[in-house]
Amino acid sequence: MKDLTPMFSAQFLEETARIAAEIDADAVEAVATGLRVCRDGGGRLFVVGVGGGAGHASHAVCDFRKLAGFEAYTPADNVSELTARTNDEGFESVFSSWLRESRLRAGDALLVFSVGGGSRSHGISLNVVAAVELARSVGASVFGVVGRSDGATAELADACVVVPAPASRLTPHTEAFQAVVWHLLVSHPLLAAAPAKWESVG
């Protein structure tokens, strides 16, 4: 039987290059502009995601705070509260209840990392949906990096980057490009406030 491993590697990398070329740069610019308005107006940034998106949220909060001067937070950084709320209240409301306790308000921003962006009709990532709906209801801005244009995040966000990944590998490419996009954002001239360590070394 022929070893298909080298073929797969080449295909995956070709898909990655195509996605990078096809991402809507105007959508990224819209997110950068919206985040600049939030930060410069004294707003806070809240980042949510599930699974890989939760890991991204924690890393992104570090970068937005350290490199872009945001007051930024994620529920993923407090596993005790996250699991207590899940146990006592249910997973669907875990983000929205955390955001209420954080006094989410107009002028703040919610950034979502999600493959599909959540869907009530499909019953997927309802915690993300509830967070987005709460943000809309209090007048906070909503931004996202997702893989589907028909999810709640893309449909309700002020600006959203939809990763044009093939359906057969939607999750790995979307999650990979979430990292690309947030690193782009904290490096963007509209948002960058400090150099990363190695860039500061002569």
C-alpha positions in Angstrom: 0.0 0.0 0.0 1.3 3.4 -0.9 2.4 5.7 1.9 0.2 8.8 1.6 1.8 10.7 4.5 4.0 13.0 2.3 1.0 13.7 0.1 -1.1 14.7 3.1 1.6 17.0 4.4 1.9 18.8 1.1 -1.9 19.1 0.8 -2.3 20.5 4.3 0.4 23.1 3.7 -1.1 24.0 0.4 -4.4 24.5 2.1 -2.7 26.7 4.7 -1.2 28.9 2.1 -4.5 29.2 0.2 -6.4 30.1 3.4 -3.8 32.8 4.3 -4.2 34.3 0.8 -8.0 34.3 1.0 -8.6 35.6 4.5 -10.5 38.9 4.2 -8.0 41.5 5.2 -10.8 44.1 5.4 -12.5 42.0 8.1 -9.2 41.9 10.1 -8.9 45.6 9.7 -12.4 46.1 11.0 -11.6 44.0 14.1 -8.4 46.0 14.7 -10.3 49.3 14.4 -13.0 48.2 16.7 -10.6 46.9 19.3 -8.7 50.2 19.1 -11.9 52.1 19.8 -12.6 49.8 22.8 -9.1 50.1 24.3 -8.7 53.9 23.7 -12.1 54.5 25.2 -11.2 52.7 28.4 -13.1 49.5 27.6 -12.1 46.1 28.7 -11.6 43.1 26.4 -13.1 39.7 27.3 -12.0 36.6 25.3 -14.0 33.4 25.3 -13.6 30.0 23.6 -14.1 26.3 24.1 -11.5 23.5 23.8 -8.7 24.9 21.6 -10.4 28.2 21.7 -10.1 28.3 25.5 -6.4 27.7 25.2 -6.2 30.5 22.6 -8.2 32.8 24.8 -5.6 32.5 27.6 -2.7 33.1 25.3 -4.4 35.9 23.5 -5.2 37.7 26.8 -1.5 37.6 27.7 -0.6 39.1 24.4 -3.4 41.8 24.4 -2.4 42.9 27.9 1.4 42.8 27.4 1.8 43.8 23.8 -1.3 45.9 23.1 -2.1 47.6 26.4 -5.5 46.2 27.0 -7.3 45.4 30.2 -8.2 41.9 29.1 -9.6 38.8 30.8 -10.8 35.3 30.0 -12.8 32.8 32.1 -10.4 30.1 30.9 -7.8 31.5 33.3 -9.9 30.5 36.4 -10.6 26.8 36.2 -12.1 26.8 39.7 -14.8 29.3 38.8 -15.3 27.8 35.4 -15.9 24.3 36.6 -18.0 25.5 39.6 -20.3 27.4 37.4 -20.5 24.5 35.0 -21.3 22.1 37.8 -23.8 24.4 39.6 -25.4 26.3 36.7 -24.7 24.3 33.6 -22.3 24.7 30.7 -24.7 26.8 28.5 -24.6 29.8 30.8 -21.0 29.5 32.0 -19.7 32.4 29.9 -22.7 34.7 30.2 -22.9 34.3 34.0 -19.1 35.0 34.2 -19.5 38.1 32.0 -22.4 39.4 34.2 -20.2 39.0 37.3 -17.5 40.9 35.4 -20.0 43.8 34.8 -19.8 43.6 31.1 -21.0 46.9 29.7 -21.2 49.2 26.7 -17.7 50.2 25.7 -16.3 46.8 26.5 -15.6 44.1 23.8 -16.1 40.4 23.5 -13.7 38.4 21.3 -14.7 34.9 20.4 -12.5 32.1 19.2 -14.8 29.3 18.0 -14.8 26.9 15.0 -18.5 27.3 14.2 -19.3 30.4 16.2 -22.1 28.7 18.1 -25.6 27.8 16.9 -28.9 27.7 18.7 -30.6 25.8 15.8 -27.9 23.1 15.9 -27.5 23.1 19.7 -23.7 23.7 19.4 -21.6 25.9 21.7 -24.6 27.4 23.3 -22.3 29.0 25.9 -20.7 31.0 23.1 -24.1 32.0 21.8 -25.3 33.2 25.2 -22.1 35.2 25.7 -22.6 36.9 22.3 -26.2 37.6 22.9 -25.4 39.1 26.4 -22.8 41.3 24.9 -25.2 42.6 22.2 -27.9 43.2 24.9 -25.6 45.5 27.0 -24.1 47.3 24.1 -20.6 45.8 24.2 -18.8 45.2 20.9 -18.5 41.7 19.6 -15.6 40.4 17.4 -14.7 36.9 16.4 -12.4 34.6 14.5 -14.5 31.6 13.4 -14.7 29.0 10.6 -18.4 29.4 9.7 -20.3 32.4 8.4 -23.7 31.0 9.5 -22.9 30.7 13.2 -24.1 33.2 15.9 -20.8 34.9 16.2 -20.4 35.8 12.5 -24.1 36.8 12.3 -24.1 39.0 15.4 -20.6 40.4 15.5 -19.6 44.0 14.8 -16.7 42.5 12.8 -15.7 38.9 12.3 -12.9 37.1 10.5 -14.2 33.9 8.8 -11.4 31.4 8.1 -12.0 30.0 4.6 -11.0 26.4 5.5 -12.1 23.3 3.7 -15.0 21.5 5.4 -13.0 18.3 5.8 -10.4 20.1 7.9 -12.4 23.0 9.3 -11.3 22.6 12.9 -7.5 22.4 12.6 -7.3 25.2 10.1 -9.7 27.5 11.9 -7.9 27.0 15.2 -4.5 27.5 13.6 -5.6 30.8 12.0 -7.2 32.1 15.2 -3.6 32.2 16.5 -2.4 33.9 13.3 -5.1 36.5 13.5 -4.6 37.5 17.1 -0.9 37.7 16.7 -1.5 39.9 13.7 -3.8 42.1 15.8 -1.3 42.6 18.7 1.3 43.4 16.1 -1.0 45.8 14.1 0.1 49.5 14.1 -3.4 50.4 15.4 -2.9 48.2 18.5 0.8 47.4 19.1 2.0 49.2 22.3 5.2 47.3 23.1 7.6 45.1 21.2 7.8 41.4 21.9 11.0 40.3 23.7 13.1 39.1 20.8 12.0 42.0 18.7 13.4 44.3 21.4 16.8 42.7 21.4 19.4 44.5 19.2 
